[in-house]
Amino acid sequence: MAIYLHVQAGKLQLLLDALGVHEVLSLEALAVGGQGDHVQWREQVLSSVPVQAFFGQSHGAEGPMGVVYSATDADVPMMLKVDAVLGLRNIHDQEWLPMPRLPSATMVFFDALVQDLHSDAQLYRLRRPLDRALFHWTSTSDRDAN
């Protein structure tokens, strides 16, 4: 059994290994300093990843919640911007379902899924450890400038 943080970004629902979660907080409370791709947290400047846009989901405003998360034990954390934090979930090994066929660019991020207890949604487990370089995010303003 392991513990995961259940988050939602648009229609995408993810499970983050609780061992990689440093803190969950409202993004409104953070100093952004005019840089939408970074946030200041505990005197560190963290890369910010808007999860919904990163995974190619249609999106409106960025999520109001942030999860300070490390993809490996040795990594500097990053800020994952999500729409909602839905709580902690204990998951037993036998609950995991086989992964469906996904595009290879997406498949590198996920290694298992489980059925949500309260809906038809499938919750995708974010791999951990995971290469932090995979989270390189190019903002819309950066893409438009190129």
N, C-alpha and C positions, 0 to 999 in steps of 0.2 A: 504494500500500500504506500502511496505517496500523496503529498498535498500539493494542489495546484490553485493558482489564482485564476478565476474565470472572468474574462474581460470581453467586452463587445465593442467592435468598431464597425459601424454600419450594420450590414447583415452578417459580417464575419464574427464568429465567436471563437475565442482562443483560450487555451489553458497554458498558463505560464508556470513553470516549475517554481514553487514557493521558495526554494533555496536560492534562486536568482533574483528575487524581489527584495529591494532595499526599503522602498517606501511607496505608498500610494497617496496621492494628494491632488488637490484642485489646482489646475494650471493658472487660475486667476490670481493665486497668491504668490506666484513666482515672478521674479524680475527677468524680463526677456531682453531688455536692453536694445530693442529695435531689431533684433535678429531672430526671425521666425524659425530658423533651423537650429537654434541653440537656446538653452535655458540655464539659469544659474540655480544651483542646488548645493547647499552646504558649502559655500565658497568654492565650488567647482563649476566649470562651464561644461555642460553635457550636450552632446549631439541629441537632437530631437527628431523622432521618427513618427510622422502622422500615419498610424497603422492602416487606416482605411485607404488613404491615397497610395501608400507604399505597395499594397497588394492589389492595386488597380481597381478598387471598388469606386463606384460613383460616390461623390461626397459633396457636402455643403460646407458648413463651418467645421473647423477642426474640433476634435473632441475636447470636452472641458476637464477631463481627468488625465492625470499623468501617472505612469508606473515607472519608477526608477528601477531598471532591470539590467543585470549583467548576463551576457550570453554564455560566459564561462566564468569559473571562479577567479581567474587571473585578470579578467578584463575590467577596464574602467566602465562604470555603468553608463547607460544611455537612457533617455526619456522616451518612453512609448506613449504617444498621445492616443487615447481611446475615448469612446463615447460614454462608456459605463463600466464600472467595476461591480461585478455581480456576486462576488464573495469567494470564499475558499471552498474547495471541494476535495474530499478524500476519494481516491480512486484505487480500486484493487486491480491487480494484474489481469484478472479474468474479464474485467469490464471493457478493456481496449478492443476495438474493432479493427479489421484490416483496412488499410488506406485504399481509397478509390484511385483510379488512374487520374493523375494531375499533370499539368505541363511541367517539364523538367525544371524550368525557372522557379516554379512555385514549390515543387516537391522537396527541394533542398531544405526548406524551412520547417517541414512537418514530418513527424514520424509515426503518428497514431491518431486515432479519433475515438470519441465516445459519444453515445447518445445523451442528449440533455434529459434530465429527469422530469422537466416540466413542459417540454414542447417537442416538436419534431426536429428541432435543430441538432446539427452535428457539431461537436466541439473539437477543434483541431488542436493537437498538442504541439507547441513550438519546441523544436529540438533543443536540447541542452546537453552537452556543450554545442555551440554553434559559432561558426566563424563570424566575428563582429564585422568583418569587411563586407559581408553579405548585406548589411544594413546601410550601406552607403546610400544616402538619400539626396537626390537632386531636386531642389524645390522648383516650383513652376517658374519663379523669377530667374533661376539659374538656367533652366531649359530654354526660356524665351530669349535670354541674352546670347545663347550659342547659335 
